[in-house]
């Protein structure tokens, strides 16, 4: 199963750059993830102040500039992990370094696989999804 690990941001985290110890610890943790075959992707994001949201409604779309009112909605980065279970993902998440001791949080969400929505997805859309996944895997 694939799990997206969403690293939530805070005003405190965005106000100060990570310490050298954080960079070192996260680099070492990422290396562990890669060596274990867990990490498929992972990136940090620019601050919420430079973010944009596109909102959709019956009236059309609007663009909202960040930062956003609720700091708990800020996303600072993410990983995509391939694990056997949510328990395994939690075990890895518990190992995420926090050398500065800053209050922070990650959210783990299972990524839909090709068969998860098979009972509601039209057959032509399933075929399209399969073709797209195949193309992406070749890149």
ZATIVEX-889376 format. One record per residue: y, z, x of N, C-alpha, C in turn; residue number from 1. Coordinates in Angstrom, 1 decimal. Layout:
atom n.north=Y; n.up=Z; n.east=X; ca.north=Y; ca.up=Z; ca.east=X; c.north=Y; c.up=Z; c.east=X; drenza=NUM $
...
END
This chain:
atom n.north=-1.2; n.up=0.0; n.east=0.8; ca.north=0.0; ca.up=0.0; ca.east=0.0; c.north=1.2; c.up=0.0; c.east=0.9; drenza=1 $
atom n.north=2.3; n.up=-0.6; n.east=0.3; ca.north=3.6; ca.up=-0.6; ca.east=1.0; c.north=4.5; c.up=0.5; c.east=0.4; drenza=2 $
atom n.north=5.2; n.up=1.2; n.east=1.2; ca.north=6.2; ca.up=2.2; ca.east=0.8; c.north=7.5; c.up=1.9; c.east=1.4; drenza=3 $
atom n.north=8.6; n.up=1.9; n.east=0.6; ca.north=9.9; ca.up=1.9; ca.east=1.1; c.north=10.4; c.up=3.3; c.east=1.3; drenza=4 $
atom n.north=10.9; n.up=3.6; n.east=2.5; ca.north=11.4; ca.up=4.9; ca.east=2.8; c.north=12.9; c.up=4.7; c.east=2.8; drenza=5 $
atom n.north=13.6; n.up=5.2; n.east=1.9; ca.north=15.1; ca.up=5.1; ca.east=1.7; c.north=15.7; c.up=6.3; c.east=2.4; drenza=6 $
atom n.north=16.5; n.up=6.1; n.east=3.4; ca.north=17.3; ca.up=7.1; ca.east=4.0; c.north=18.6; c.up=7.3; c.east=3.4; drenza=7 $
atom n.north=18.8; n.up=8.4; n.east=2.7; ca.north=20.0; ca.up=8.7; ca.east=2.0; c.north=21.1; c.up=9.1; c.east=2.9; drenza=8 $
atom n.north=22.3; n.up=8.6; n.east=2.7; ca.north=23.5; ca.up=8.9; ca.east=3.5; c.north=24.3; c.up=10.0; c.east=2.9; drenza=9 $
atom n.north=25.1; n.up=10.6; n.east=3.7; ca.north=26.1; ca.up=11.6; ca.east=3.2; c.north=27.4; c.up=11.3; c.east=3.8; drenza=10 $
atom n.north=28.5; n.up=11.9; n.east=3.3; ca.north=29.8; ca.up=11.8; ca.east=3.9; c.north=29.8; c.up=12.4; c.east=5.3; drenza=11 $
atom n.north=29.0; n.up=13.5; n.east=5.5; ca.north=28.9; ca.up=14.1; ca.east=6.8; c.north=28.2; c.up=13.2; c.east=7.8; drenza=12 $
atom n.north=27.2; n.up=12.6; n.east=7.4; ca.north=26.4; ca.up=11.6; ca.east=8.3; c.north=27.3; c.up=10.4; c.east=8.7; drenza=13 $
atom n.north=28.0; n.up=9.9; n.east=7.7; ca.north=28.8; ca.up=8.7; ca.east=8.0; c.north=30.1; c.up=9.0; c.east=8.7; drenza=14 $
atom n.north=30.5; n.up=10.3; n.east=8.8; ca.north=31.8; ca.up=10.6; ca.east=9.4; c.north=31.6; c.up=10.7; c.east=11.0; drenza=15 $
atom n.north=30.4; n.up=11.0; n.east=11.4; ca.north=30.2; ca.up=11.1; ca.east=12.9; c.north=29.0; c.up=10.2; c.east=13.3; drenza=16 $
atom n.north=29.2; n.up=9.5; n.east=14.4; ca.north=28.0; ca.up=8.7; ca.east=14.9; c.north=26.9; c.up=9.6; c.east=15.3; drenza=17 $
atom n.north=25.7; n.up=9.1; n.east=15.3; ca.north=24.5; ca.up=9.9; ca.east=15.7; c.north=24.6; c.up=10.3; c.east=17.2; drenza=18 $
atom n.north=24.1; n.up=11.4; n.east=17.5; ca.north=24.1; ca.up=11.9; ca.east=18.9; c.north=23.1; c.up=11.1; c.east=19.7; drenza=19 $
atom n.north=23.2; n.up=11.1; n.east=21.0; ca.north=22.2; ca.up=10.5; ca.east=21.9; c.north=20.8; c.up=11.0; c.east=21.6; drenza=20 $
atom n.north=20.7; n.up=12.3; n.east=21.3; ca.north=19.4; ca.up=12.9; ca.east=21.0; c.north=18.8; c.up=12.3; c.east=19.7; drenza=21 $
atom n.north=19.6; n.up=12.0; n.east=18.7; ca.north=19.1; ca.up=11.4; ca.east=17.5; c.north=18.6; c.up=10.0; c.east=17.8; drenza=22 $
atom n.north=19.4; n.up=9.2; n.east=18.6; ca.north=18.9; ca.up=7.8; ca.east=18.9; c.north=17.6; c.up=7.9; c.east=19.7; drenza=23 $
atom n.north=17.5; n.up=8.8; n.east=20.6; ca.north=16.3; ca.up=8.9; ca.east=21.4; c.north=15.1; c.up=9.3; c.east=20.5; drenza=24 $
atom n.north=15.3; n.up=10.3; n.east=19.7; ca.north=14.2; ca.up=10.8; ca.east=18.8; c.north=13.8; c.up=9.8; c.east=17.8; drenza=25 $
atom n.north=14.8; n.up=9.1; n.east=17.2; ca.north=14.4; ca.up=8.0; ca.east=16.2; c.north=13.7; c.up=6.8; c.east=16.9; drenza=26 $
atom n.north=14.2; n.up=6.5; n.east=18.1; ca.north=13.5; ca.up=5.4; ca.east=18.8; c.north=12.1; c.up=5.8; c.east=19.1; drenza=27 $
atom n.north=11.9; n.up=7.0; n.east=19.6; ca.north=10.5; ca.up=7.4; ca.east=19.8; c.north=9.6; c.up=7.5; c.east=18.6; drenza=28 $
atom n.north=10.2; n.up=7.9; n.east=17.5; ca.north=9.5; ca.up=7.9; ca.east=16.2; c.north=9.1; c.up=6.5; c.east=15.7; drenza=29 $
atom n.north=10.1; n.up=5.6; n.east=15.8; ca.north=9.9; ca.up=4.2; ca.east=15.5; c.north=8.8; c.up=3.6; c.east=16.3; drenza=30 $
atom n.north=8.7; n.up=4.0; n.east=17.6; ca.north=7.7; ca.up=3.5; ca.east=18.4; c.north=6.3; c.up=4.0; c.east=18.0; drenza=31 $
atom n.north=6.3; n.up=5.3; n.east=17.6; ca.north=5.0; ca.up=5.8; ca.east=17.1; c.north=4.6; c.up=5.1; c.east=15.8; drenza=32 $
atom n.north=5.5; n.up=4.8; n.east=14.9; ca.north=5.2; ca.up=4.1; ca.east=13.7; c.north=4.6; c.up=2.7; c.east=14.0; drenza=33 $
atom n.north=5.3; n.up=2.0; n.east=14.9; ca.north=4.8; ca.up=0.7; ca.east=15.3; c.north=3.4; c.up=0.7; c.east=16.0; drenza=34 $
atom n.north=3.3; n.up=1.7; n.east=16.9; ca.north=2.0; ca.up=1.8; ca.east=17.6; c.north=0.8; c.up=2.1; c.east=16.6; drenza=35 $
atom n.north=1.2; n.up=2.9; n.east=15.5; ca.north=0.1; ca.up=3.2; ca.east=14.6; c.north=-0.1; c.up=2.2; c.east=13.5; drenza=36 $
atom n.north=0.7; n.up=1.1; n.east=13.6; ca.north=0.6; ca.up=0.0; ca.east=12.6; c.north=1.2; c.up=0.3; c.east=11.2; drenza=37 $
atom n.north=2.1; n.up=1.3; n.east=11.2; ca.north=2.7; ca.up=1.8; ca.east=9.9; c.north=3.9; c.up=1.0; c.east=9.6; drenza=38 $
atom n.north=4.8; n.up=0.8; n.east=10.6; ca.north=6.1; ca.up=0.3; ca.east=10.4; c.north=6.1; c.up=-1.3; c.east=10.3; drenza=39 $
atom n.north=6.6; n.up=-1.8; n.east=9.1; ca.north=6.7; ca.up=-3.2; ca.east=9.0; c.north=8.1; c.up=-3.7; c.east=9.1; drenza=40 $
atom n.north=9.1; n.up=-2.8; n.east=8.8; ca.north=10.5; ca.up=-3.1; ca.east=9.0; c.north=11.3; c.up=-1.8; c.east=8.9; drenza=41 $
atom n.north=12.5; n.up=-1.9; n.east=9.4; ca.north=13.3; ca.up=-0.7; ca.east=9.4; c.north=14.7; c.up=-1.1; c.east=10.0; drenza=42 $
atom n.north=15.7; n.up=-0.6; n.east=9.3; ca.north=17.1; ca.up=-0.9; ca.east=9.8; c.north=18.0; c.up=0.2; c.east=9.3; drenza=43 $
atom n.north=19.1; n.up=0.5; n.east=10.0; ca.north=20.2; ca.up=1.3; ca.east=9.6; c.north=21.2; c.up=0.4; c.east=8.9; drenza=44 $
atom n.north=22.0; n.up=1.0; n.east=8.1; ca.north=23.0; ca.up=0.2; ca.east=7.4; c.north=24.4; c.up=0.7; c.east=7.8; drenza=45 $
atom n.north=25.4; n.up=-0.2; n.east=7.6; ca.north=26.8; ca.up=0.1; ca.east=7.8; c.north=27.2; c.up=1.2; c.east=6.8; drenza=46 $
atom n.north=28.3; n.up=1.9; n.east=7.0; ca.north=28.8; ca.up=2.9; ca.east=6.1; c.north=29.0; c.up=2.4; c.east=4.7; drenza=47 $
atom n.north=28.9; n.up=3.4; n.east=3.7; ca.north=29.1; ca.up=3.0; ca.east=2.3; c.north=30.5; c.up=2.5; c.east=2.1; drenza=48 $
atom n.north=31.5; n.up=2.9; n.east=2.9; ca.north=32.8; ca.up=2.4; ca.east=2.7; c.north=32.9; c.up=0.9; c.east=2.8; drenza=49 $
atom n.north=32.0; n.up=0.2; n.east=3.5; ca.north=32.0; ca.up=-1.2; ca.east=3.6; c.north=31.0; c.up=-1.9; c.east=2.6; drenza=50 $
atom n.north=30.4; n.up=-1.1; n.east=1.7; ca.north=29.4; ca.up=-1.6; ca.east=0.8; c.north=30.1; c.up=-2.2; c.east=-0.4; drenza=51 $
atom n.north=29.4; n.up=-3.1; n.east=-1.1; ca.north=29.8; ca.up=-3.7; ca.east=-2.3; c.north=28.6; c.up=-3.6; c.east=-3.3; drenza=52 $
atom n.north=29.0; n.up=-3.4; n.east=-4.6; ca.north=28.0; ca.up=-3.5; ca.east=-5.6; c.north=28.4; c.up=-4.6; c.east=-6.6; drenza=53 $
atom n.north=27.4; n.up=-5.3; n.east=-7.0; ca.north=27.6; ca.up=-6.3; ca.east=-8.0; c.north=27.0; c.up=-5.8; c.east=-9.3; drenza=54 $
atom n.north=27.8; n.up=-5.6; n.east=-10.3; ca.north=27.3; ca.up=-5.1; ca.east=-11.6; c.north=27.2; c.up=-6.2; c.east=-12.6; drenza=55 $
atom n.north=26.1; n.up=-6.2; n.east=-13.4; ca.north=25.8; ca.up=-7.2; ca.east=-14.4; c.north=25.9; c.up=-6.6; c.east=-15.8; drenza=56 $
atom n.north=26.5; n.up=-7.4; n.east=-16.7; ca.north=26.6; ca.up=-7.0; ca.east=-18.1; c.north=26.6; c.up=-8.3; c.east=-18.9; drenza=57 $
atom n.north=26.7; n.up=-8.1; n.east=-20.2; ca.north=26.8; ca.up=-9.2; ca.east=-21.1; c.north=28.1; c.up=-10.0; c.east=-20.9; drenza=58 $
atom n.north=29.1; n.up=-9.3; n.east=-20.4; ca.north=30.4; ca.up=-9.9; ca.east=-20.2; c.north=30.5; c.up=-10.7; c.east=-18.9; drenza=59 $
atom n.north=29.5; n.up=-10.5; n.east=-18.0; ca.north=29.5; ca.up=-11.2; ca.east=-16.7; c.north=29.2; c.up=-10.2; c.east=-15.6; drenza=60 $
atom n.north=29.8; n.up=-10.5; n.east=-14.4; ca.north=29.5; ca.up=-9.7; ca.east=-13.3; c.north=30.9; c.up=-9.2; c.east=-12.8; drenza=61 $
atom n.north=30.8; n.up=-8.0; n.east=-12.2; ca.north=32.0; ca.up=-7.4; ca.east=-11.5; c.north=31.5; c.up=-6.9; c.east=-10.1; drenza=62 $
atom n.north=32.5; n.up=-6.9; n.east=-9.2; ca.north=32.2; ca.up=-6.4; ca.east=-7.9; c.north=33.0; c.up=-5.1; c.east=-7.7; drenza=63 $
atom n.north=32.2; n.up=-4.1; n.east=-7.2; ca.north=32.8; ca.up=-2.8; ca.east=-7.0; c.north=32.7; c.up=-2.5; c.east=-5.5; drenza=64 $
atom n.north=33.9; n.up=-2.1; n.east=-4.9; ca.north=33.9; ca.up=-1.7; ca.east=-3.5; c.north=33.5; c.up=-0.3; c.east=-3.2; drenza=65 $
atom n.north=32.8; n.up=-0.1; n.east=-2.1; ca.north=32.4; ca.up=1.3; ca.east=-1.7; c.north=33.6; c.up=1.9; c.east=-1.1; drenza=66 $
atom n.north=33.5; n.up=3.2; n.east=-0.8; ca.north=32.3; ca.up=4.1; ca.east=-1.0; c.north=32.2; c.up=4.4; c.east=-2.5; drenza=67 $
atom n.north=31.1; n.up=4.9; n.east=-2.9; ca.north=30.8; ca.up=5.2; ca.east=-4.3; c.north=31.0; c.up=6.7; c.east=-4.6; drenza=68 $
atom n.north=31.3; n.up=7.0; n.east=-5.8; ca.north=31.6; ca.up=8.4; ca.east=-6.2; c.north=30.5; c.up=9.4; c.east=-5.8; drenza=69 $
atom n.north=29.3; n.up=9.0; n.east=-6.1; ca.north=28.2; ca.up=9.9; ca.east=-5.9; c.north=27.6; c.up=9.7; c.east=-4.5; drenza=70 $
atom n.north=27.8; n.up=10.6; n.east=-3.6; ca.north=27.3; ca.up=10.5; ca.east=-2.2; c.north=25.7; c.up=10.3; c.east=-2.2; drenza=71 $
atom n.north=25.1; n.up=10.9; n.east=-3.2; ca.north=23.6; ca.up=10.9; ca.east=-3.3; c.north=23.1; c.up=9.4; c.east=-3.5; drenza=72 $
atom n.north=24.0; n.up=8.6; n.east=-3.9; ca.north=23.7; ca.up=7.2; ca.east=-4.1; c.north=23.8; c.up=6.3; c.east=-2.9; drenza=73 $
atom n.north=24.3; n.up=6.9; n.east=-1.8; ca.north=24.5; ca.up=6.2; ca.east=-0.6; c.north=23.2; c.up=6.0; c.east=0.1; drenza=74 $
atom n.north=23.0; n.up=4.8; n.east=0.7; ca.north=21.8; ca.up=4.5; ca.east=1.4; c.north=22.2; c.up=4.2; c.east=2.9; drenza=75 $
atom n.north=21.7; n.up=5.0; n.east=3.8; ca.north=22.1; ca.up=4.8; ca.east=5.2; c.north=21.1; c.up=3.9; c.east=6.0; drenza=76 $
atom n.north=19.9; n.up=3.7; n.east=5.5; ca.north=18.9; ca.up=2.9; ca.east=6.2; c.north=17.6; c.up=2.9; c.east=5.4; drenza=77 $
atom n.north=16.6; n.up=2.2; n.east=6.0; ca.north=15.4; ca.up=2.1; ca.east=5.3; c.north=14.3; c.up=1.8; c.east=6.3; drenza=78 $
atom n.north=13.0; n.up=2.1; n.east=5.9; ca.north=11.8; ca.up=1.6; ca.east=6.6; c.north=11.0; c.up=1.0; c.east=5.5; drenza=79 $
atom n.north=10.1; n.up=0.0; n.east=5.9; ca.north=9.0; ca.up=-0.4; ca.east=5.0; c.north=7.8; c.up=0.0; c.east=5.8; drenza=80 $
atom n.north=6.9; n.up=0.8; n.east=5.2; ca.north=5.7; ca.up=1.3; ca.east=5.9; c.north=4.5; c.up=0.7; c.east=5.2; drenza=81 $
atom n.north=3.4; n.up=0.4; n.east=5.9; ca.north=2.1; ca.up=0.1; ca.east=5.3; c.north=1.2; c.up=1.3; c.east=5.6; drenza=82 $
atom n.north=0.8; n.up=1.9; n.east=4.5; ca.north=0.0; ca.up=3.2; ca.east=4.5; c.north=-1.1; c.up=3.0; c.east=3.6; drenza=83 $
atom n.north=-2.1; n.up=3.9; n.east=3.7; ca.north=-3.2; ca.up=4.0; ca.east=2.8; c.north=-3.0; c.up=4.7; c.east=1.5; drenza=84 $
atom n.north=-2.0; n.up=5.6; n.east=1.5; ca.north=-1.7; ca.up=6.4; ca.east=0.3; c.north=-0.3; c.up=7.0; c.east=0.4; drenza=85 $
atom n.north=0.2; n.up=7.5; n.east=-0.7; ca.north=1.5; ca.up=8.2; ca.east=-0.7; c.north=1.4; c.up=9.5; c.east=0.1; drenza=86 $
atom n.north=0.2; n.up=10.1; n.east=0.1; ca.north=0.0; ca.up=11.3; ca.east=0.9; c.north=0.2; c.up=11.0; c.east=2.4; drenza=87 $
atom n.north=-0.3; n.up=9.8; n.east=2.9; ca.north=-0.1; ca.up=9.4; ca.east=4.3; c.north=1.4; c.up=9.2; c.east=4.5; drenza=88 $
atom n.north=2.1; n.up=8.5; n.east=3.6; ca.north=3.5; ca.up=8.3; ca.east=3.8; c.north=4.3; c.up=9.6; c.east=3.9; drenza=89 $
atom n.north=3.9; n.up=10.5; n.east=3.0; ca.north=4.6; ca.up=11.8; ca.east=3.1; c.north=4.3; c.up=12.5; c.east=4.4; drenza=90 $
atom n.north=3.1; n.up=12.4; n.east=4.9; ca.north=2.8; ca.up=13.0; ca.east=6.2; c.north=3.7; c.up=12.4; c.east=7.3; drenza=91 $
atom n.north=3.9; n.up=11.1; n.east=7.3; ca.north=4.7; ca.up=10.5; ca.east=8.3; c.north=6.2; c.up=10.9; c.east=8.0; drenza=92 $
atom n.north=6.6; n.up=10.9; n.east=6.8; ca.north=8.0; ca.up=11.3; ca.east=6.5; c.north=8.3; c.up=12.7; c.east=7.0; drenza=93 $
atom n.north=7.4; n.up=13.6; n.east=6.9; ca.north=7.6; ca.up=15.0; ca.east=7.4; c.north=7.9; c.up=15.0; c.east=8.9; drenza=94 $
atom n.north=7.5; n.up=13.9; n.east=9.6; ca.north=7.6; ca.up=13.9; ca.east=11.0; c.north=9.0; c.up=13.2; c.east=11.4; drenza=95 $
atom n.north=9.7; n.up=12.7; n.east=10.5; ca.north=11.0; ca.up=12.1; ca.east=10.8; c.north=11.9; c.up=13.1; c.east=11.6; drenza=96 $
atom n.north=12.4; n.up=12.7; n.east=12.8; ca.north=13.1; ca.up=13.7; ca.east=13.6; c.north=14.5; c.up=14.0; c.east=12.9; drenza=97 $
atom n.north=14.9; n.up=15.2; n.east=13.2; ca.north=16.2; ca.up=15.7; ca.east=12.7; c.north=16.8; c.up=16.6; c.east=13.8; drenza=98 $
atom n.north=17.0; n.up=16.1; n.east=15.0; ca.north=17.3; ca.up=17.0; ca.east=16.1; c.north=18.7; c.up=17.7; c.east=16.0; drenza=99 $
atom n.north=19.6; n.up=17.1; n.east=15.2; ca.north=20.9; ca.up=17.8; ca.east=15.0; c.north=20.8; c.up=18.8; c.east=13.8; drenza=100 $
atom n.north=19.7; n.up=18.8; n.east=13.1; ca.north=19.6; ca.up=19.8; ca.east=12.0; c.north=20.5; c.up=19.5; c.east=10.8; drenza=101 $
atom n.north=21.0; n.up=18.3; n.east=10.6; ca.north=21.9; ca.up=17.9; ca.east=9.5; c.north=21.1; c.up=17.8; c.east=8.2; drenza=102 $
atom n.north=21.6; n.up=18.4; n.east=7.2; ca.north=21.0; ca.up=18.3; ca.east=5.9; c.north=20.9; c.up=16.8; c.east=5.5; drenza=103 $
atom n.north=19.7; n.up=16.3; n.east=5.2; ca.north=19.5; ca.up=14.9; ca.east=4.8; c.north=18.3; c.up=14.8; c.east=4.0; drenza=104 $
atom n.north=18.1; n.up=13.6; n.east=3.6; ca.north=17.0; ca.up=13.4; ca.east=2.6; c.north=16.5; c.up=11.9; c.east=2.7; drenza=105 $
atom n.north=15.2; n.up=11.7; n.east=2.6; ca.north=14.6; ca.up=10.4; ca.east=2.4; c.north=13.9; c.up=10.3; c.east=1.1; drenza=106 $
atom n.north=13.8; n.up=9.1; n.east=0.5; ca.north=13.1; ca.up=8.9; ca.east=-0.7; c.north=12.0; c.up=7.9; c.east=-0.4; drenza=107 $
atom n.north=10.8; n.up=8.2; n.east=-0.9; ca.north=9.6; ca.up=7.3; ca.east=-0.7; c.north=9.3; c.up=6.6; c.east=-2.1; drenza=108 $
atom n.north=9.3; n.up=5.3; n.east=-2.0; ca.north=9.0; ca.up=4.5; ca.east=-3.3; c.north=7.9; c.up=3.5; c.east=-2.9; drenza=109 $
atom n.north=6.9; n.up=3.4; n.east=-3.8; ca.north=5.9; ca.up=2.4; ca.east=-3.6; c.north=6.4; c.up=1.1; c.east=-3.9; drenza=110 $
atom n.north=6.1; n.up=0.1; n.east=-3.1; ca.north=6.5; ca.up=-1.3; ca.east=-3.3; c.north=5.5; c.up=-2.0; c.east=-4.2; drenza=111 $
atom n.north=5.9; n.up=-2.7; n.east=-5.2; ca.north=5.0; ca.up=-3.4; ca.east=-6.1; c.north=4.2; c.up=-4.4; c.east=-5.3; drenza=112 $
atom n.north=2.9; n.up=-4.4; n.east=-5.5; ca.north=2.0; ca.up=-5.4; ca.east=-4.9; c.north=1.9; c.up=-6.6; c.east=-5.9; drenza=113 $
atom n.north=1.2; n.up=-7.7; n.east=-5.5; ca.north=1.1; ca.up=-8.8; ca.east=-6.3; c.north=0.4; c.up=-8.6; c.east=-7.6; drenza=114 $
atom n.north=-0.5; n.up=-7.6; n.east=-7.7; ca.north=-1.2; ca.up=-7.4; ca.east=-8.9; c.north=-0.7; c.up=-6.3; c.east=-9.8; drenza=115 $
atom n.north=0.3; n.up=-5.6; n.east=-9.3; ca.north=0.8; ca.up=-4.4; ca.east=-10.1; c.north=1.4; c.up=-4.8; c.east=-11.5; drenza=116 $
atom n.north=2.0; n.up=-5.9; n.east=-11.6; ca.north=2.6; ca.up=-6.3; ca.east=-12.9; c.north=1.8; c.up=-7.5; c.east=-13.5; drenza=117 $
atom n.north=0.6; n.up=-7.7; n.east=-13.1; ca.north=-0.2; ca.up=-8.9; ca.east=-13.6; c.north=-0.3; c.up=-8.9; c.east=-15.1; drenza=118 $
atom n.north=-0.4; n.up=-7.8; n.east=-15.7; ca.north=-0.6; ca.up=-7.8; ca.east=-17.2; c.north=0.7; c.up=-8.2; c.east=-18.0; drenza=119 $
atom n.north=1.9; n.up=-8.2; n.east=-17.3; ca.north=3.1; ca.up=-8.6; ca.east=-18.0; c.north=3.8; c.up=-9.8; c.east=-17.5; drenza=120 $
atom n.north=3.4; n.up=-10.2; n.east=-16.3; ca.north=4.0; ca.up=-11.4; ca.east=-15.6; c.north=3.3; c.up=-12.7; c.east=-16.1; drenza=121 $
atom n.north=4.2; n.up=-13.7; n.east=-16.5; ca.north=3.6; ca.up=-15.0; ca.east=-16.9; c.north=2.8; c.up=-15.6; c.east=-15.7; drenza=122 $
atom n.north=1.7; n.up=-16.3; n.east=-16.0; ca.north=0.9; ca.up=-16.9; ca.east=-15.0; c.north=1.7; c.up=-17.8; c.east=-14.0; drenza=123 $
atom n.north=2.6; n.up=-18.6; n.east=-14.5; ca.north=3.4; ca.up=-19.5; ca.east=-13.6; c.north=4.3; c.up=-18.6; c.east=-12.6; drenza=124 $
atom n.north=4.7; n.up=-17.5; n.east=-13.1; ca.north=5.5; ca.up=-16.6; ca.east=-12.2; c.north=4.6; c.up=-16.0; c.east=-11.1; drenza=125 $
atom n.north=3.4; n.up=-15.6; n.east=-11.5; ca.north=2.4; ca.up=-15.1; ca.east=-10.5; c.north=2.1; c.up=-16.1; c.east=-9.5; drenza=126 $
atom n.north=1.9; n.up=-17.4; n.east=-9.9; ca.north=1.7; ca.up=-18.5; ca.east=-8.9; c.north=2.8; c.up=-18.7; c.east=-8.0; drenza=127 $
atom n.north=4.0; n.up=-18.6; n.east=-8.6; ca.north=5.3; ca.up=-18.8; ca.east=-7.8; c.north=5.3; c.up=-17.6; c.east=-6.7; drenza=128 $
atom n.north=5.1; n.up=-16.4; n.east=-7.2; ca.north=5.1; ca.up=-15.2; ca.east=-6.3; c.north=4.1; c.up=-15.4; c.east=-5.2; drenza=129 $
atom n.north=2.9; n.up=-15.9; n.east=-5.5; ca.north=1.9; ca.up=-16.0; ca.east=-4.5; c.north=2.3; c.up=-17.1; c.east=-3.4; drenza=130 $
atom n.north=2.9; n.up=-18.2; n.east=-3.9; ca.north=3.5; ca.up=-19.2; ca.east=-3.0; c.north=4.5; c.up=-18.6; c.east=-2.1; drenza=131 $
atom n.north=5.5; n.up=-17.8; n.east=-2.7; ca.north=6.5; ca.up=-17.3; ca.east=-1.9; c.north=6.0; c.up=-16.3; c.east=-0.8; drenza=132 $
atom n.north=5.1; n.up=-15.4; n.east=-1.2; ca.north=4.5; ca.up=-14.5; ca.east=-0.3; c.north=3.8; c.up=-15.2; c.east=0.9; drenza=133 $
atom n.north=3.1; n.up=-16.3; n.east=0.6; ca.north=2.5; ca.up=-17.0; ca.east=1.6; c.north=3.5; c.up=-17.6; c.east=2.6; drenza=134 $
atom n.north=4.6; n.up=-18.2; n.east=2.0; ca.north=5.6; ca.up=-18.7; ca.east=2.9; c.north=6.2; c.up=-17.7; c.east=3.8; drenza=135 $
atom n.north=6.5; n.up=-16.5; n.east=3.2; ca.north=7.1; ca.up=-15.4; ca.east=4.0; c.north=6.2; c.up=-14.9; c.east=5.1; drenza=136 $
atom n.north=4.9; n.up=-14.9; n.east=4.8; ca.north=4.0; ca.up=-14.4; ca.east=5.9; c.north=3.9; c.up=-15.4; c.east=7.0; drenza=137 $
atom n.north=4.2; n.up=-16.6; n.east=6.8; ca.north=4.2; ca.up=-17.6; ca.east=7.9; c.north=5.4; c.up=-17.5; c.east=8.8; drenza=138 $
atom n.north=6.4; n.up=-16.9; n.east=8.3; ca.north=7.7; ca.up=-16.8; ca.east=9.1; c.north=7.6; c.up=-15.8; c.east=10.2; drenza=139 $
END
